[in-house]
Amino acid sequence: MIYPENFEYKIGFDIIRNLLKELCLSSIGEKSVDKIKFSSNYDLINKLINQVDEFRQILLMENAFPSQNYFDLTPELSRIKIEGTFIQLEMLFDLKSSLKTISDCIYFIKKIDEKKYPFLKELANKIELDKSILIQIDRIIDDKGKIRDNASKKLKDIRTGLISKQSVVDNKIKKALNFAIKSGWTTDNTEATIRSGRLVIPISAANKRKIKGFIHDESSTGQTVYIEPAEIFEINNEIRELENAEKREIIKILLDFTDYIRPQIEELENSYHFLGLIDFIRAKAKFAISIKAVKPVLNNETLIDWFDALHPLLYLSHKAQNKKIQPLNIKLNKKNRILIISGPNAGGKSVCLKTIGLLQYMFQSGLLIPLKETSELGIFKDIFIDIGDEQSLENDLSTYSSHLLNMKYFLKQATIKTLFLIDELGVGTEPQLGGAIAEAVLENLNEKKAFGVVTTHYANLKLLAKESNGIINGAMLFDTINMQPLYQLKIGIPGSSFAFEIAKKIGFPNDILKNASLKTGKTQLDFDKQLQQLEIEKHQLTKKQTQFRVADDFLSELIDKYEGLTQELESSKNEIIYKAKEDAEELLASSNSLIENTIKEIRENQAAKEKTKMLRKKLKDYKEKLKKTHPLLTKESKGDLKKQNKQNNSEDKPEITQINKGDIVRITDMDTIGEVIEIFDEEAVITFNSVKFKTPLHKLEKVSKKDIHNKKKGQNKSSYGNIINDLNEKLANFKLSIDVRGKRADEALSIVKRYIDDAILLNIREVNILHGKGDGILRNIIREYLQTIQEIKKFKDQHIEKGGHGITMVIFK
């Protein structure tokens, strides 16, 4: 139960609803936002919260979820339930697009890991979409929503006849127009136009009887008449008959299709309810991301144990202003159910109260909330609030009377599963009497074991927390040095109102304050000030102790690492010295032995010249052997090592070479890797995962096989996704016609080039370029360019009734 009726307005949930609606993609999603209701059902809350959290993870971790064509076709489906009705053509196109989106959503959810997203998987498994419906729609309409020529054999015959007769009319009207121009009956730049749905020729009124035909209209001045030549009159009548036959055949096709899907309308409506639900969950997930909301621990009991909780609307407001928001920590349980918050005005008491009410209401309505994931939220059956002024002239209610009526309701309806929130309990009347009534109200609510948070300035309520079990004090901290609120809630102590300090800060007259202090008593003032200052100093001391503890732990870790490294170095040093000694002794022994033998042989051979040379060579060879086996003993080896390092470093540098067809390249400053398939002057055409695009050569660099191997996996996942997203955005914004009238020739040509490139990239079949008639300069320049594009099948003037040679129709291969 929620009290009062304007509960959502008072806590700001009406704003949350509007923000959610803005994030919806469809009207059916917005309807779901309107249906949000507070619930105390544990299983329902658990399901709703998990659905949103799973979707939040999809938006953060998975590839792009389908987000286009969220149309609500349920009104149209309800309309065509009646026999003899048929679906409108534009609705058929929306049906095709939205059913494709529903199919994509189901496929996306079913392909992901069931262990990660079980609640969304359960939703998708309930929907069975008949794919034959999409096949039937594809047979009837094309990707632009137009009825296909081959939707039926009769329609194909009708349209073939229409094209043939329209061609005859075009030729005849051109001949008649040329004849009229040569005869001087009309001006040289005159073109055929349309009046009353018929092709006509503008003729000067003086010459209207010189051409046989039917006058359909005349200009406002009466100097020009519009004549339909007699030779095309009958053909135009036949065209009108064929057009009517075409309309009748299209209606028949739509009737047949509607009869086909009518038995499945109930299943289709379920599919659209699923689409609306997905849209709704998606909006809640996106809102959760915007406010840094998470899924806390859900407990099927009445309790509040929150860490770093934020007011979502205040967070968004401060974020837009690059300001920080002070988080809220609060704990209510069976031991301490009621919290009495006191402190200075504008110190954050009311914000704290509204934060508690809004977050609890959001969570029990199926929304994620901004706090730490380790926070615990219980479930309350009722939430009652008394915030703001409810005085009413119509009902003859004063401010205090309205508060008393609310208290009366609380006392009557409160249970052990109630959470009540009261701002400034007892205000609006004489303080001593108001405080007494407020105290009695709290005692009664405490006896009912209800949970609650109240704000007050009354001293008797602060003392009540010490005398009653289940009630605890809380203070909004205030910096007495800088004379400003800290917006921090400290549970366990009462707060001071700091009335005199705030009055001094705003420049209140000193003599008045002196007189007031004499009336109040110095003891009371000093007590409040010292109490708050002690709490500030305690908070600062706790913060310093935490810093010292962290620093001490860090220093201990560094000392342990240092001692470990010292021991390791000492051990390594002893091993190296021992090994070096062994090597030196071995080397010395072998060297002495060689020298002694050499001296002995020289003496025995009495220093024969040849023998002496041979012995010196033997010593030299021994020296070279030492260089190889003990390279660190020689200076030359150090130089060789430096040289080798230089050589290795030079090998790591990429080699700048020319880009050729078939090379594997990367776009500079990007991870996109593709193959060059064509080169035109200073541009290259690159293919990447079947996607082709052009880019200047100077923006490319060759890629080694090692880089390809390292980037391949990441590219497939991230770069391909980025390209597909770019293509989807281009396709969504692409228009099938472009207007370059009034542009300079070079400017218009640049626009057309980019437009044609986008059309080729997006695989568009047909576009129109509106360049106007005039002298034909712009038309000729554009057509010269179009002749150079290999992907263009042909281009020609648009039909006369659609603009004639003022528009060039481009058809791609």
ABEGO torsion letter per residue (X at the ends): XBOBAAAAAAAGAAAAAAAAAAABABAAAAAAAAABBBBABAAAAAAAAAAAAAAAAAAAABBBBBABGBBBAAAAAAAAABBGBBBBAAAAAAAAAAAAAAAAAAAAAAABBAAABAAAAAAAAABBBBAAAAAAAAAABBAAGBBBAAABAAAAAAAAAAAAAAAAAAAAAAAAAAAAAAAGABBAABBBBBBGGBBBBBBBAAAAAABBEBBABBBAAGABBBBBBAAAAAAAAAAAAAAAAAAAAAAAAAAAAAAAAAAAAAAAAAAAAAAAAAAAAAAAAAAAAAAGBBBBBBBABBBBBBBGBBBAAAAAAAAAAGBBBBBBBBBBBAABABBBBBEBBGAGAAAAAAAAAAAAAAAAAGBBBBBBAABBBBBBABBBBBBEBABBAAAGBBAAAAAAAAAAAAAAABBAABBBBBBGBGBGBBAAAAAAAAAAAAAAAAAAGBBBBBBBABAAAAAAAAABBGBBBBBBBBBAAAGBBAGBBBBGBBBBAGAAAAAAAAGBBAAAAAAAAAAAEAAAAAAAAAAAAAAAAAAAAAAAAAAAAAAAAAAAAAAAAAAAAAAAAAAAAAAAAAAAAAAAAAAAAAAAAAAAAAAAAAAAAGGBAAAAAAAAAAAAAAAAAAAAABAAABAAAAAAAAAAAAAAAAAABBBBBBBBBGBBBBBBGBABBBBBABBBEABBBBBBGGBBBBBBAAABBBBBAAAAAAAAAAAAAAAAAAAAAAAAAAAAABBABBBABGBBAAAAAAAAAAAAAAAAAAGBABBBBBAEBEAGAAAAAAAAAAAABAABABBBBBBAAAGEAABBBBBBX
